[in-house]
Amino acid sequence: MAALGVPFVASPTSEYKRMVAESGAGLIAQSRGQWARMVNRLLNDDAEYERMRQRGAEWAAEQTLERHVGDWLHAWERASDA
């Protein structure tokens, strides 16, 4: 979902915390009750959902292979020199 910029609720793992911080498109739930409240919030607060969707879509557009092909090429060049 995040790759498409769709707002999401996630578990409190380091990877999801980083993705939420970078994308602005998600929420981290610490418990089942909090998870349910956050899902309801996304379902019922159209303005917040749209704000998160826009931020997420902008973030997702910057994460494409095409935008980072130079980074990948550089990484592979460095790996082949090792």
N, C-alpha and C positions, 0 to 999 in steps of 0.2 A: 504494500500500500504506500509506504513512504517513497518508493521509487517513482511513484506516479503523483506524489504530492498530496495524497489523501490523508486527512487527519486520522490518528490512531491512538489507541491506549496500549501501553506496553508494560512488561514486567521490569522491575528495577535492576536490570543487569547493566554492567558498565557499557556494553555496546549500545543498548537502547538509550541509556542516559546521554551518551555522546551524540547519538542521532537526533534525539529530541533537542539537545542544546544547539546543534548545528542547523537543523532544519526549521525549528519552530513549529513543526507540524504535528507534534504528538504530546501525549501526557503520560507520565509515569505513575502507575498505581502501586501502592505499597501493600494493599490488602484486597481481598475479594469485594468487600463493601465499597472501598474506594474505587475499585475497577468499575463496579456497577454505576456509581454516582458519576464517574467521568464519562462513561458511555452515554448515559442519559443526558449529561450536559452537552455532549457533541450532537446528540440527536435532537435536542430541544432548543438549543441556543444557535439560531441560524447565523447571527452576526459573528459569534466566536468561531463557529465552524468555517465560515467563509474567510475570515482573517487567517486562520490556520491553513486553510486550503491554498490561499494565495501565496503565503510564505513557503509552504511545502512545495508548491508547483515551481516557484522561483528557484528554490534549493535543488529540486530534482533536475531542472533544466541545466544547472551548472555541474551535475554529476555524471554527465554522459561520457561515454568512451571518446566520442569525437572531440569533446572539449579538453580531454586529458590525454590524448594520444601522445603528445610530447613527453608527458610524465612517464607513461608506460614505456616508451621507446628508451628514455634515459635510464629507467630502472633495468631494462633488459640489457642495455649496453654495459651498465655497471656490473650486472651479474655475470656477463660473459667475460669481463676483464678479471674477475676474481679467480 
